[in-house]
Amino acid sequence: MLDKSELDEELLREIASVGGGYGAKIESYLSEMRRIQRVVFYLKLRLERERGTPTFSMRLLVRLRKRFYELRDRAVEQRRYLIIYREALGLLRHREVFEIYNIEEIRL
């Protein structure tokens, strides 16, 4: 049987792992969004340089934009879950969350 201090420590580990899971997902989405941002920038330069309209590049650009906005929606959703989780723990100020996970600064 676990004593109170071991139980408290186990609960704290569980709480930290759940909260960290939200952060890891957000970081993953942000990383993928930044990668797509770089690719879209490259494709735009390529479209400007080439004569005519390269169909492949345009189609790829459309698919990348769609993927980018899907990732952004997922990141916002995970950030909202993280805030709800923090509020359940009694943490009511979330300025740090918005500073660390500034999803809005990544744009296409």
C-alpha positions in Angstrom: 0.0 0.0 0.0 1.2 3.5 -0.9 1.7 6.0 1.9 0.5 9.6 1.5 3.8 11.1 0.3 4.2 8.4 -2.4 0.6 8.9 -3.5 1.0 12.7 -3.7 4.2 12.3 -5.7 2.5 9.9 -8.1 -0.4 12.3 -8.5 2.0 15.2 -9.3 3.8 13.1 -11.9 0.4 12.3 -13.5 -0.7 15.9 -13.5 2.6 17.0 -15.1 2.5 14.4 -17.8 -1.0 15.3 -18.9 -0.2 19.0 -19.0 3.1 18.3 -20.8 1.2 16.3 -23.4 -0.8 19.3 -24.5 2.4 21.3 -24.8 4.2 18.6 -26.8 1.2 18.5 -29.3 1.2 22.2 -29.7 5.0 22.3 -30.3 4.6 19.6 -32.9 1.9 21.5 -34.7 3.9 24.8 -34.5 7.0 23.0 -35.9 5.0 21.6 -38.8 3.4 25.0 -39.5 6.8 26.7 -39.6 8.0 24.0 -42.1 5.0 24.6 -44.3 5.5 28.4 -44.0 9.1 27.9 -45.5 7.9 25.7 -48.3 5.1 28.1 -49.2 7.6 31.0 -49.3 9.8 28.9 -51.7 6.9 28.0 -53.9 5.8 31.7 -54.1 9.3 32.6 -55.2 9.3 29.8 -57.8 5.9 30.9 -59.2 7.2 34.5 -59.5 10.3 33.4 -61.4 8.7 31.0 -63.9 6.8 32.0 -66.9 3.3 30.7 -67.2 1.5 29.0 -64.3 3.1 25.7 -63.1 0.1 23.6 -62.3 2.0 21.3 -60.0 3.2 24.2 -57.9 -0.2 25.8 -57.7 -1.9 22.5 -56.6 0.8 21.9 -54.0 0.4 25.5 -52.7 -3.3 24.9 -52.2 -2.8 21.6 -50.4 -0.1 23.2 -48.2 -2.3 26.1 -47.3 -5.2 23.7 -46.4 -2.8 21.6 -44.2 -1.4 24.8 -42.5 -4.9 25.9 -41.5 -5.8 22.5 -40.2 -2.7 22.4 -38.1 -3.4 25.9 -36.8 -6.9 24.9 -35.8 -5.6 21.8 -34.0 -2.9 23.9 -32.2 -5.5 26.4 -31.1 -7.7 23.6 -29.8 -4.8 22.0 -27.8 -4.0 25.4 -26.4 -7.6 25.8 -25.3 -7.4 22.3 -23.7 -4.2 23.3 -21.9 -5.9 26.5 -20.5 -8.9 24.4 -19.3 -6.5 22.0 -17.7 -4.6 24.8 -16.0 -7.9 26.3 -14.7 -8.9 23.0 -13.3 -5.6 23.0 -11.3 -6.5 26.5 -10.0 -4.1 28.5 -12.3 -6.2 31.4 -13.6 -3.6 33.5 -15.4 -2.6 32.3 -18.8 -0.5 35.1 -20.3 2.5 32.8 -20.3 0.6 30.1 -22.3 -0.2 32.7 -25.0 3.4 34.0 -25.0 5.0 30.5 -25.2 2.5 29.1 -27.7 2.0 32.1 -29.9 0.2 30.4 -32.7 -1.0 33.7 -34.3 2.5 34.9 -35.1 2.9 32.1 -37.7 1.2 33.3 -40.9 1.2 32.4 -44.5 
